[in-house]
């Protein structure tokens, strides 16, 4: 379990050094904002998949199917990493050639909030796994609240990004 959680946390630390071929360089700002929304939807699906895998892992018998859980963690980590690289590319495009620092700050804020959310969810999964760490109900409750508040902040930033993007064009 700790190895799987470490893999998820590694996706938080950095997007990697390889830059993907990026087809959005000359796209209108509205298209870039739509792409950010698509990436957010991909992240949401990845979080759901991670949650489902963890629930299945916990529901398993005393021998838990760790290899299956770890496989899902690996796939989800790849999804998060790819989304992060592209979000950072959009941020760089907005901050540089497009000269849209307000929009770039929104995208940076979104990326930082997603990093917080991912790290918190990973910690929550580790702490909620019997036998892996000491279970502290109050700490678990605090982490769940932090995830909810982070998700609310993400929604607010997305709304601000859409609003400010309309004004920028």
Secondary structure as GFF3:
##gff-version 3
##sequence-region A 1 169
A	DSSP	alpha_helix	2	13	.	.	.	ID=ss1
A	DSSP	alpha_helix	29	59	.	.	.	ID=ss2
A	DSSP	alpha_helix	66	95	.	.	.	ID=ss3
A	DSSP	alpha_helix	101	127	.	.	.	ID=ss4
A	DSSP	alpha_helix	137	168	.	.	.	ID=ss5
###
